[in-house]
Amino acid sequence: MVLDNLGSSLRGSLDKLRGKSRIDEEDVQEIVREIQRSLLSADVEVDLVMELSDNIKNRALEEEPPGGTSARDHVLKIVYEEMVDLVGESTDIPLEPQTIMLAGLQGSGKTTTAAKMAWWFSKKGLRPAVIQTDTFRPGAYDQAKQMCEKAEVEFYGDPDESDPVKIAREGMEATSDAEVHIVDTAGRHALEADLIDEIEEIEGAVTPDLSLLVLDAAIGKGAKAQAREFEDSIGIGGVVITKLDGTAKGGGALTAVKETGSSISFLGTGETVQDIERFEPNGFISRLLGMGDLQQLAERVERAMEETQAEDDDWDPEDIMKGSFTLKDMQKQMEAMNKMGPLDQVMDMIPGMGGGMMDQLPDDAMDVTQDRMRSFDVIMDSMTDEELENPRIVGAERVRRIARGSGQEEDVVRELLQQHKMMERTLKQFQGMGDGDMQRMMKKLQNQGGGGGMGGMGPFGD
Ligand SMILES: Nc1nc2c(ncn2[C@@H]2O[C@H](COP(=O)(O)OP(=O)(O)OP(=O)(O)O)[C@@H](O)[C@H]2O)c(=O)[nH]1
């Protein structure tokens, strides 16, 4: 992800401020240099980097830290606010009927994004339809159709028609029942005059409320010219950055945002329809700086829990809060965890666990954890219902049988029982709390972790 190393390198510089109540010019200079290095290597434009570093320098030296705030937290707060300012607000996308057109070069991820956005709108309770007007790339029709089937959203395309403008017009009519129309357009290798002409005609046919420019996070300096051309022809209201799950840098997309005077709207973080996030500047920067993003995490947990519950009518996560926590509950929780995505991505969202913390773990630590979860799953499959409901009856004899049956070491079986006990104990502390208490607790965590408030626990989880 963009600025991958910023969190850990910044933390190093910030740690030097520990114990200091005042910051001198040299300290600030070092921190600013780290930020410059990181942003420039992520392809952010020099002018933008210079403006940001001047702002940080001036504020860090001139502003008085509020009473009780350490120099370190004060500087971190300024860095955080200025970075949020740099990436800008998120594009305003109202949850109401509208038409959105996607534009961009070939392979930038338009078709994938169209299906992802339709899925996103459907989860928000609106009825979307994707209209595929790409007659240029032979596979585009099938790809869009398949992805829309996966997303369970309406799709319109016509593989026998070669005129994209006609498809656009007929598509709008054929899907008139839908509330949100997402119009996918064809890409080209580079900006060609016929691409621009075509997209202007499609725009005339569908009269979008919003046109989004889809950019691959790997795009560097080329972003500027591209953004200008699209802005001049159809007017860009927002930028979608795709493939942020890869090693790409993403800085070029920021240039496109400034060039079009627009904002970032969505982020693409994988190849499946669910790998889409609404861009939230606070959460995004918190994550980059290793401060976690509790809101995204909460959304993912909620989604995963809903899916797990939908697959098993008998299981309701709410029961855990009321009654006892059995091994069956633990197995369901692990299933839900698996649905949340790769563990390292999930960990990035937890305050104090992001960037810096991850760097301290050996590279294969995540694999070990995921392997361990798989072993636990196999072990639980070898246990009887009675044992799963009441793990206390599992003594040495049963441990031996379960280990043999599952092909796992006895130690791993014991570790599972231990882990269950620990989770049970933690949950006991939450039981009896009302909804209000839970909300207050989440809010407190949020204030500590990011989203603006910097008080309490050090943002890097001291
Ligand atoms: N890892 C990853 N891959 C992505 C993401 N978004 C798109 N892709 C992949 O990028 C490739 C190109 O995506 P498409 O959606 O076909 O791109 P397009 O802009 O519609 O391409 P044209 O129709 O040729 O203009 C596909 O293999 C997608 O699976 C993402 O967020 N992460």
The ligand as a MOL file (V3000), in Angstrom:
LIG
                    3D

  0  0  0     0  0            999 V3000
M  V30 BEGIN CTAB
M  V30 COUNTS 32 34 0 0 0
M  V30 BEGIN ATOM
M  V30 1 N -5.2910 -6.7630 -7.3070 0
M  V30 2 C -6.2350 -5.9850 -7.8620 0
M  V30 3 N -6.5420 -6.1770 -9.1520 0
M  V30 4 C -7.4880 -5.3920 -9.6910 0
M  V30 5 C -8.1390 -4.3790 -8.9510 0
M  V30 6 N -9.0180 -3.7650 -9.7850 0
M  V30 7 C -8.9070 -4.3750 -10.9910 0
M  V30 8 N -7.9840 -5.3620 -10.9410 0
M  V30 9 C -7.5220 -6.2550 -12.0370 0
M  V30 10 O -6.9710 -5.4650 -13.0710 0
M  V30 11 C -7.2310 -6.0350 -14.3350 0
M  V30 12 C -7.8780 -5.0050 -15.2530 0
M  V30 13 O -9.1390 -4.6520 -14.6950 0
M  V30 14 P -10.4020 -4.3240 -15.6180 0
M  V30 15 O -11.5220 -4.0510 -14.7090 0
M  V30 16 O -10.5650 -5.3580 -16.6660 0
M  V30 17 O -9.8930 -2.9990 -16.2980 0
M  V30 18 P -10.6210 -2.0750 -17.3730 0
M  V30 19 O -10.2080 -0.6900 -17.0400 0
M  V30 20 O -12.0660 -2.3500 -17.4340 0
M  V30 21 O -9.9470 -2.5310 -18.7120 0
M  V30 22 P -10.4620 -2.2260 -20.2370 0
M  V30 23 O -11.8510 -2.7260 -20.3500 0
M  V30 24 O -9.5040 -3.0090 -21.0790 0
M  V30 25 O -10.3330 -0.7810 -20.4460 0
M  V30 26 C -8.1050 -7.2500 -14.0810 0
M  V30 27 O -7.2950 -8.3970 -14.1020 0
M  V30 28 C -8.6560 -7.0130 -12.6710 0
M  V30 29 O -8.9110 -8.2200 -11.9800 0
M  V30 30 C -7.7690 -4.1950 -7.5660 0
M  V30 31 O -8.2620 -3.3230 -6.8240 0
M  V30 32 N -6.8110 -5.0380 -7.0760 0
M  V30 END ATOM
M  V30 BEGIN BOND
M  V30 1 1 1 2
M  V30 2 2 2 3
M  V30 3 1 2 32
M  V30 4 1 3 4
M  V30 5 2 4 5
M  V30 6 1 4 8
M  V30 7 1 5 6
M  V30 8 1 5 30
M  V30 9 2 6 7
M  V30 10 1 7 8
M  V30 11 1 8 9
M  V30 12 1 9 10
M  V30 13 1 9 28
M  V30 14 1 10 11
M  V30 15 1 11 12
M  V30 16 1 11 26
M  V30 17 1 12 13
M  V30 18 1 13 14
M  V30 19 2 14 15
M  V30 20 1 14 16
M  V30 21 1 14 17
M  V30 22 1 17 18
M  V30 23 2 18 19
M  V30 24 1 18 20
M  V30 25 1 18 21
M  V30 26 1 21 22
M  V30 27 2 22 23
M  V30 28 1 22 24
M  V30 29 1 22 25
M  V30 30 1 26 27
M  V30 31 1 26 28
M  V30 32 1 28 29
M  V30 33 2 30 31
M  V30 34 1 30 32
M  V30 END BOND
M  V30 END CTAB
M  END
